[in-house]
Amino acid sequence: MVEPLCVLVGYGPGVGHGVATAFARRGSPLLLCCRRPERHQALIADLEQLGSDVAVAAVDASDPEGLALALLSAVSTCPSAPLVLVYNAVASTAALPSVLSPARLAADLQVDTVAALAAAQAVLPLVRLRGGALLFTGGGMAHHPVAALASIGIGKAALRALMLCLGQELSASASPQDQGPTVGVGMVTIMGQVAAGTPFDPGAIGEAFVALQQRLALGEPGPLEVLFQG
């Protein structure tokens, strides 16, 4: 079986590295997308030691159109394998909704949701051609918002709605007789505080992404959203 190419938008310490490590350990090549790759050279070296092919692209999720163009350019040079997009970029402003600037919320949503849509649209033609999945990092505040962190709750709720709409669209467009590549859509929603050495360790979260991708690849029924409880 050919392992999928993992295209990770929002790479860095924490969940990003945990997801990249989980896919690298199963032999997947990686395309890591982040604003400043030079800040993560030590972590990237660790991934390369696992034997995975690692490519890096400098992208800025606050510029959805630029992100889409960068993804198209970078993916075109990658192996012709099934493709799994993991959208992990996030922006948030700690403020109560009564004082949260509308401009600040709009800027956060550019990263949290608008760029996620741009990334999904950029890679979807290849996912349809090769097979694979569109995966997203969800947050518990989409289900249980906290007033003092209104921006992240709103952003993750919007991202969850986007994921569910994509899932509905792609499921509806696939006929029972369709023998083409499998296209999955899903989300791992992290229901707690991410921290190494805890039940919400980034490595465990990364393995949850791999398990979800494998379920989707097999066409197994079940929820598109996995609530990661630790």
Buried (B, 14 or more C-beta within 10 A) or exposed (E): EEBBBBBBBBBBEBBBBBBBBBBBBBBBBBBBBBBEBEEBEEBBEBBEEBEBBBBBBEBBBBBBEBBBBBBEEBBEEBBEBBBBBBBBBBBBBEBEBEEBEEEBBEBBBBBBBBBBBBBBBBBBEBBBBBBBBBBBBBBBBBBEBEEEBBBBBBBBBBBBEBBBEBBEEBEEEBEEEEEEBBBBBBBBBBBEEBEEEEEBBBBBBBBBBBEBBBBBBEEEEEEBBBBBEE
